[in-house]
Amino acid sequence: MEPCPSDLQACTVRPDTPLVIVDVDEVLARFMHGFGTFIGRHGFELRVDRFALFQNIYRPGETEHLDLIAGRALFDDFFRDGADDLLPAEGAADALADLSARADVVILTNAPEHGRQSRIRWLKTHGFDYPLVINSGPKGPSAAHLSERTASPSVFIDDLLPQLNSVADSAPWVSRFQMVADERLRPLAPSDPERHARIDLWPDLKAAIERKLFP
């Protein structure tokens, strides 16, 4: 599925200004923490023993994870009823606020369409009031579309290696950073540091982004 065309068209990307393209879950928001709290209220538990989502959902006392259909239903319910309760990643709002003084910022997320309004509310509440693109599938084409609008450097930040690879394939001129906010997930997250820099703390990530955008 393609990203919403109106989202891409509505984004302001100045032709002479650096660009930051940033994911939400596990980059700006502590998704696994919030999702675990949500499913706990529904009688399930989240065991972070692999870099996955649905395969980490269990009924208490059971050794087999919940089936994927039921896991997907909980995910969809979360974006209807629980996504406002996410905690922000430490340092993210301050870092983006500083970067936005000299760069354009666009948030590129794969949240489901029915979660659009809750995602917008959460972003504004926590100081991330930047243009939002709701995407589905690989983010490379959207990142290419956005970054082609400026002659200045662009960066892309995501927690997922497939999304970083997608941007590398579709927009190799964009500098890429992997960031994983949840401490439990960090040792489990697949990485490729030779292709994409891995920095998990926002103060360090901000400094690395500045070196790319403002050499």
N, C-alpha and C positions, 0 to 999 in steps of 0.2 A: 504494500500500500504506500502511496506517495504521501509526503507531508501535506498539510493543508495549504493550498496555494495562497489563500488570503493571509495566512500567517507569514509566509515568506515575503509577500508583497508589502505587508504592513511594517516589516522591520526596517528601521532606519539605519543604514550603513553608509557612512560618509566616504566618499571616494579617496580622501586624503588622510584618513584616520585609521590607526591600528584597530584590530578586531579581536575580541575574546568571545569564543563560542563555548558554552559550558553546559554540562549535564546537570541534572538535579539529584537523583537518587544516588546516595553514597559519595556525592561530591559536594553539593550544597546542603543536602538533607541526610539525616541518619535514618535511612529507610528501614534497614533490617531491625533496628531497635523499635521503631514505631510499629512496623508490621508485626513483630513478635508480641508486642503489647496488645495489639488489636486481636490477633487470633487467640491469645490467651483468654480474652473476654468471651470467646466463643467455644472454649473448652479444648483448645489445641495448644501445642507447644512448639516453639522453634528451637531446633538444635543446630547450632552452627558448626557442623563438622565437615562441610564441603562448600565450595564456592558455587552455590546454587540457591534457588528460592523454594520451589515447590517440593524438591527432594529433601528439604530440611523441616518440613511440617509433619508433626506426629500427633497421634492421640496419646495421651499420657499412659505410660507403661507398655506401649507397643514398640516393636523393633523395626517394623516396616513403615516407611514414610507414607503419608496420605497419597492417594492416587492423584494423578495430574489434573483430572477433570475437577475434582473437589478442590484442589489447590488453586486452580484458576478461578473458581467461583469465589473463594475467599479473597483472592487478589482483586477481583472486580468489586466485591463488596467493600473492600478497604478503600478504594477510590471513591465510593459513594458515601461512606460513613466514617472513615477513620483518617483520611489523608491530611486533615487539618491539624492533627495532633503530632505530626513529625517534629523532631527537634532539629535545629540547624546544626551543621557541622561547625565546629569551633573555629573561629577566625575567618569564616568564609565571607560573611557580610562586610566586614571591615576591609578585607582584601579587595573584593570587587568594587566597593565604594571608592577606594584609592585608585584602582585601575581605571574606573569609569571616568575619572577626571581627565584622562588623556586618551582613552580608547572607547570605542563602542562595545557594548556587551549585549549578546543575544543568548538566551537560554533555549537549548535544544533538548527536548525531553521526549521519551517514548511512553509517556503516560497515556492511558486510554482516553478516547475522546469524551466519554461520559464523566471523566474526572477533571475536565478542563477548568470548571469554575472553582472547584476545591483547590486545584493546583495554583490558580491565579491568586486566590485568597491567601494561601499559605505563603507564596512568594512575596506578596505585598506586606503581609504581617511581619515577616522576618527580614525586611530590608532588601529584598531582591526584586525591586520594581523595574524590570528591564523587559524589552520585547521578548515574547514567548513564541516558540514554534513547537507545535505538537507533531511529532514524527511517528512513523511506524516502520520498523525494519531498519536496515542499514542507514547510518547517518551520513555516509560519505557524500551522496548526491546533494543533500541539503547543505552540508558544510561547504561544498564546492560552490554552490549557488550563492551563498552568503559571502564567502571570501573573494569571489570574483568581482564583487562590487567595489572593492577597495584596492588601491595600488600599494597600500601599506601592509606590513606584516600581519599575519593572523595566527592565532593559537586555538587549539581545541583541547578541552579537558573532559575526560570520561573515566569511569571505573572499569569498563568492560573492554577486554582485549579485542574482541571481534569488531567493536565500534571504532576503536583506534585503527585497526587494520583497514576498515572500510574507508576511513578518511585518508589514510596513507595511499590507498589505491585510487580514490576519486579526486583527491586534492593534495598531491604530494608536496606542494609548496606551503602547506599549513603545518606549523610546528605542533607536535602532539605531546600531551602530558597525561599520564595515568595517575589518578588519585583515588584512594579507597579510604573513606572516612571511618568505617567501623573497624576497631582494633581487632576484633575476632576474625574478620574476613581478610585482613591484610596478608597473613602468611599463606592463605589459601588461594589468593587471586592469581590466575595465570598472568604472566607478564612477559614482555619482550623488550628489555631495556636497551637493546641495540637499535630498535626502531622507535621506541616511545619512552621518553624519560619517565621514571616512576618517582613521584614525590607525594607523600601522604599527609603532610602537615601544611596548612594554608600559608603560614608566614614564609616557609621555605619555597612553596610553590609560587607565591606572589613574586618573590625575588627572581625566580627563574623565568617567570613570564615577562617581567620587566626587562630582563636581559635580552629576550627575544624581540620584544615589541619596540623597545627604545634603546637600540644599541648605541 
